[in-house]
Amino acid sequence: MHGRILRLRLLDDQGEPVYAKPIWLFSTNTTLDPLLLAQAYLSRASHELTFRFMKQHLSLTDVHSPCLEHVDAHLNLVTLAMNLLLASKANLQAHPDP
């Protein structure tokens, strides 16, 4: 198996390391741009939170059909609902109860 090892050192505005130790990544995709791979790794927390929200609040894992078309339609529906929520985020205003 071929792969690539990347060492990420995150620097602040003054050029100082943000973390004491570098982040080491291994990828079997040797053609992917290293910067794109690093950005994908660093955005993983956002992806994990999105899937957690979709599982807990949008019933992502509640489909129990043996028919693959039904499962696929359910996944598409949940993804559409999540995209609509994200798109409407800018238009929301908080109105706390009195």
C-alpha positions in Angstrom: 0.0 0.0 0.0 1.3 3.4 -0.9 0.6 6.5 1.2 1.8 9.9 2.2 2.6 11.2 5.7 1.9 14.9 6.4 3.0 16.9 9.3 0.8 19.9 10.1 2.2 22.8 12.1 -0.4 25.5 12.7 1.0 28.9 13.2 -0.6 32.0 14.7 -0.2 35.6 13.2 3.2 36.0 14.8 4.5 32.7 13.3 4.4 30.9 16.6 3.0 27.3 16.7 -0.5 27.1 18.0 0.0 23.6 19.4 3.1 22.3 21.2 3.2 19.2 18.9 2.5 18.9 15.2 -0.4 17.0 13.8 0.6 13.9 11.8 -1.7 12.7 9.0 -1.5 9.6 6.8 -3.3 9.4 3.5 -3.5 6.6 1.0 -4.5 9.2 -1.7 -1.1 10.2 -3.1 -2.6 12.5 -5.8 -4.6 14.8 -3.5 -3.2 18.2 -2.9 -1.7 18.3 0.7 -3.3 21.7 1.4 -6.7 20.3 0.5 -6.1 17.2 2.7 -5.1 19.4 5.7 -8.2 21.6 5.2 -10.4 18.5 5.1 -8.9 17.2 8.3 -9.2 20.5 10.1 -12.9 20.8 9.2 -13.7 17.3 10.5 -15.2 18.7 13.7 -17.8 20.6 11.8 -18.7 17.5 9.8 -18.9 15.3 12.9 -21.2 17.9 14.6 -23.4 18.0 11.5 -23.9 14.3 11.4 -24.5 14.1 15.1 -27.2 16.8 14.7 -28.7 14.9 11.8 -28.8 11.7 13.8 -30.3 13.2 16.9 -32.7 15.7 15.5 -33.4 14.8 11.9 -33.8 11.0 12.2 -30.9 10.1 10.0 -30.6 6.6 11.4 -34.3 5.9 11.9 -34.9 4.3 8.5 -35.3 0.5 8.7 -36.3 -0.5 5.2 -34.7 -3.4 3.3 -35.3 -1.4 0.1 -32.2 0.5 -0.9 -34.3 3.1 -2.8 -36.2 4.0 0.4 -33.0 4.3 2.4 -31.5 6.5 -0.3 -34.7 8.7 -0.4 -34.6 9.1 3.4 -30.9 10.1 3.3 -31.7 12.7 0.6 -34.6 14.0 2.6 -32.5 14.4 5.7 -29.7 16.1 3.8 -32.2 18.5 2.2 -33.6 19.3 5.6 -30.2 20.0 7.0 -29.3 22.2 4.0 -32.5 24.2 4.4 -31.7 24.7 8.1 -28.3 25.9 7.3 -29.5 28.2 4.5 -32.2 29.8 6.8 -29.7 30.4 9.6 -28.9 33.9 8.4 -32.6 34.9 8.5 -33.3 33.7 12.0 -33.7 36.1 14.9 -33.7 35.1 18.6 -36.9 36.0 20.4 -36.5 34.7 24.0 -39.6 34.1 26.1 -40.5 37.1 28.3 
